[in-house]
Amino acid sequence: MHIAFIQPSLSGLLSSAALQPLAFAVLAAQTPPDIKMTLWDERIESIDWDATIDLVGISVETYTACRAYAIADRFRAKGIPVILGGFHPAFAPEEAEMHADSLALGPAEALWPQIIMDFQSGKLEPRYQQHPLSEFSDVRFDRSIFHGKRYLPLLPVQYGRGCRFKCEFCSVAAFYPRVQYRPVKAVIEEIRESRTRTLFFIDDNLFSDPDAAVALFEALIPFKVRWACQTSLDVARHPEILDLMVASGCFCVLVGLESLNKENLVQMKKAWNLCSQYDILLNEFSRRGLMIYATYVFGYDADTPETFAHVLQYSLQQRFFLANFNPLTPMPGTALYQRLLRQDRLLHKSWWLDPDFRYGAALFRPKNMTSEQLTAGCFWIRRQFNTHRSMIRRIQSPANHRDLKRLSTFLMANWITRQEIYRKQGRCLTAPLYEHTNRDNLK
Ligand code: SF4
């Protein structure tokens, strides 16, 4: 038996910044050893449509849903059964099941052995639903399916999943109803076995449980690895924990600032972010030499056309390593989506399937600007933040150039980000299924 795992890309685009898709390493570890496995990650390679395959498993995110469905349809037309999993089918199962023989709803690690058994005995169920409280602690990763593939030289590692907060626009809390961790020992063992010394903790929020975070940081110290993570800003209120992070090798933090406006933060249920203290809290990172990757969303009710220039000025003044400026995106399954639907403000209800929708465009009617202004403002601020002049200004932050590794990280990441802005903006998510979209044609 031969199973193909497929990671679709956005509109078939190749990416210069792909990380190993860990979800497939989890499935690989659960797959019996007598079954052959192949991974096709469309972000870095083509799908071999002519390979002899018995079963296909596709990971579906909202942005890649249309592409995933087209791939699934093509395999199913050849009589090969397809299973769809990931965030998107969990929030839109009626839609996803039109393109699948079976759906894995929720985190799939506990479902996969049953799915394989049922498939082999010819009794594949239309849906498999993981219990929301199923354990994460025993999850194992088999990274052998990534061998020989050209991913970023940054090892994704997962310590926990879920987040203790419930920001209105975020799907994490809806998908993972509680925060769960693997044993620190298992994480350390995995790091010890890997040859990569630069890690990225892909946890939704590495600071969801301060005690668990401290246990990890203490255990990491002897390994002399370098690592980056996503964390909520409130970690900066704990100087002793920040010191421990740095001592254990942390060099970069990705922090969701989201907005500089208090009303917006209240509306998005992120008032705890306390924008009045951003300067003080961000300085806690910078003075310890941590590179800061800030993320923002635009389009909440207090945002106006002037907001973009204000946020740009602040971000340049802070000399962030990187920053992401996104139009507020109503993902299915989120409280935001439901609110905008109720208020009749959505421009496209199933925007991920809408041939008129373009990547980077506003998806709803903002209160204090037009949707066109929101689209243009986000594209403008992305370009302005990523000019060469801006890079020269930002690189002057000591955190961004204090050693050769950071300097090269800064230059490489900013170069990739700059390219990605132009490649993705305006892409149609429902483009026909070509083999691949050549990256050079898209500049
Ligand atoms: S803090 Fe981050 S991960 Fe947690 S709910 Fe908010 S946006 Fe999602």
Boltz pocket constraint, residues with backbone or C-beta under 6 A from the ligand:
constraints:
  - pocket:
      binder: B
      contacts: [[A, 163], [A, 164], [A, 165], [A, 166], [A, 167], [A, 170], [A, 171], [A, 172], [A, 173], [A, 204], [A, 205], [A, 232], [A, 256]]
      max_distance: 6.0
